């Protein structure tokens, strides 16, 4: 169970809570894929995703990038990072913070999102993904981050985005998250289900 301990209090993470959401596409993939292939592809996807997040985080902070990469993953990582740099340059996004840990003491959860910045005078909160698609739970996830960030900082977020980088080509998919109030309500419903079915309270 993924949690964050903040001021000696343990909070469940946003991603942990959203595990309660059924993922029919993933279940169908499990049904038609061998166990060894599932393990191999999952480990590769997690490794590439972690490396890409780390590289982008360092680039945004102006830090030197020195990361050991499995030669098998180099092409995918380069594609994702290249797509990110092209996108950032085209849209003119300015960095405020990266890898931001937020906590909602009111709703009792915590999480880490990838980026908050400015675009055309607006405060933008964004999360990077290296998945094969932008799934609906990602939108709910970002809505939860927004509420926690606003509660913790007192700063209003104008827009939320989910940015997906392809592992196979230098391209990206940028989706502005709409109807954030409804999505946060769905997160709270998911939280109640998580507490009942997974945490057992």
C-alpha positions in Angstrom: 0.0 0.0 0.0 1.6 3.3 -1.1 1.4 6.0 1.6 3.2 9.3 2.5 4.2 10.1 6.0 3.9 13.8 6.6 4.4 15.4 10.1 4.2 11.8 11.5 0.8 11.2 10.0 0.4 8.5 7.3 -1.7 9.5 4.3 -2.8 7.1 1.5 -1.5 8.2 -1.9 -3.8 9.3 -4.8 -2.6 6.4 -7.0 -3.2 3.9 -4.2 -6.8 5.1 -3.8 -7.4 4.9 -7.5 -6.4 1.3 -7.6 -10.0 0.6 -6.7 -11.1 1.6 -10.2 -11.7 -1.3 -12.5 -9.5 -1.4 -15.7 -11.3 -3.6 -18.2 -8.7 -3.0 -21.0 -5.9 -4.2 -18.7 -7.9 -7.2 -17.6 -8.5 -8.2 -21.3 -4.7 -7.8 -22.0 -4.0 -10.1 -19.0 -6.3 -12.7 -20.4 -4.7 -12.9 -23.8 -1.0 -12.5 -22.7 1.3 -15.0 -21.1 2.6 -14.5 -17.6 6.2 -14.1 -18.7 5.3 -11.5 -21.3 3.2 -9.6 -18.8 6.1 -9.5 -16.4 8.6 -8.5 -19.1 6.5 -5.7 -20.6 5.4 -4.3 -17.3 8.9 -4.1 -16.0 10.1 -2.4 -19.2 7.2 0.1 -19.1 7.9 0.9 -15.5 11.6 1.3 -16.1 11.1 3.6 -19.1 8.5 5.6 -17.3 10.7 6.1 -14.2 13.7 7.1 -16.3 11.8 9.6 -18.5 10.3 11.2 -15.4 13.7 11.5 -13.8 15.3 13.0 -17.0 12.5 15.5 -17.5 12.7 16.5 -13.8 16.4 17.2 -14.0 16.1 19.1 -17.3 13.4 21.3 -15.9 15.5 22.1 -12.8 18.5 22.8 -15.0 20.5 19.9 -13.5 23.0 17.8 -15.3 21.5 14.5 -16.5 23.6 11.5 -15.7 21.6 8.3 -15.6 22.5 4.7 -16.4 20.1 3.3 -18.9 19.6 -0.2 -20.2 20.7 0.0 -23.9 17.4 -1.6 -24.8 15.5 1.4 -23.4 17.7 4.2 -24.9 15.7 4.8 -28.0 12.3 4.9 -26.1 13.7 7.3 -23.5 15.2 9.6 -26.2 11.9 9.6 -28.1 10.0 10.7 -25.0 12.4 13.3 -23.9 12.7 14.7 -27.5 8.9 15.0 -27.6 8.8 16.8 -24.3 11.4 19.3 -25.3 9.6 20.0 -28.6 6.3 20.5 -26.8 7.8 22.7 -24.1 9.4 25.0 -26.7 6.3 25.3 -28.8 3.9 26.1 -26.0 6.3 28.4 -24.1 5.7 26.8 -20.7 7.6 28.3 -17.7 8.6 26.2 -14.8 7.5 27.0 -11.2 8.1 23.6 -9.5 8.6 19.9 -10.5 7.9 16.7 -8.6 5.6 18.5 -6.2 4.4 16.6 -3.1 1.0 17.8 -1.9 -1.3 16.8 0.9 -4.9 17.4 1.6 -5.5 17.4 5.4 -9.1 18.2 4.8 -9.7 15.0 2.7 -6.8 13.0 4.1 -4.7 12.0 1.1 -1.4 12.9 -0.5 0.4 12.5 -3.8 3.2 13.8 -6.0 2.5 15.3 -9.4 5.1 16.2 -12.1 4.8 19.9 -12.8 3.4 23.3 -12.0 4.2 26.2 -14.2 2.9 29.3 -16.0 1.5 29.5 -19.5 0.1 32.8 -20.8 -0.2 34.1 -17.3 -2.2 31.0 -16.1 -1.1 28.6 -13.4 -0.8 25.1 -15.1 -0.6 21.8 -13.2 0.5 18.8 -15.3 1.3 15.2 -15.0 3.5 13.2 -17.5 2.5 9.7 -18.7 4.4 7.2 -20.9 1.4 4.9 -21.3 -0.1 3.8 -24.5 -3.2 6.0 -24.0 -4.6 8.7 -21.7 -6.9 6.7 -19.4 -9.8 8.3 -17.5 -8.3 7.6 -14.1 -5.4 9.9 -15.0 -7.9 12.8 -15.3 -9.4 11.9 -11.8 -5.8 11.7 -10.5 -5.0 15.2 -11.7 -8.2 16.6 -10.2 -7.2 15.3 -6.8 -3.7 16.8 -7.1 -5.3 20.2 -8.0 -7.4 20.3 -4.9 -4.5 19.3 -2.6 -2.2 21.8 -4.2 -4.7 24.7 -3.8 -5.5 23.7 -0.2 -1.8 23.5 0.7 -0.5 26.6 -1.1 -3.6 28.9 -1.3 -2.7 29.3 -5.0 -5.5 28.8 -7.6 -4.8 26.4 -10.4 -6.2 27.7 -13.7 -5.7 24.6 -15.9 -4.8 20.9 -15.5 -3.2 18.8 -18.2 -2.2 15.2 -18.8 0.8 14.9 -21.1 1.5 11.5 -22.7 4.8 10.9 -24.4 5.1 8.0 -26.8 7.8 5.4 -26.1 7.9 4.5 -29.8 8.1 7.8 -31.6 8.9 11.5 -31.0 5.3 12.6 -30.5 3.1 13.5 -27.6 -0.5 13.9 -26.7 -1.6 16.8 -24.5 -5.0 16.7 -23.0 -6.6 19.6 -21.1 -8.6 18.2 -18.2 -12.2 19.5 -18.2 -14.9 19.4 -15.6 -12.5 19.2 -12.7 -15.2 19.6 -10.0 -17.0 16.5 -11.2 -13.7 14.6 -11.5 -12.8 15.4 -7.9 -16.3 14.2 -6.8 -15.5 10.9 -8.6 -12.2 10.8 -6.7 -14.0 11.1 -3.4 -16.4 8.3 -4.4 -13.4 6.2 -5.3 -11.9 7.0 -1.9 -14.9 5.7 -0.1 -14.9 2.5 -2.1 -11.2 2.1 -1.4 -11.7 2.5 2.3 -14.4 -0.1 2.3 -13.1 -2.7 -0.1 -9.3 -2.3 0.3 -8.5 -0.7 3.6 -11.5 -2.4 5.3 -12.9 0.4 7.2 
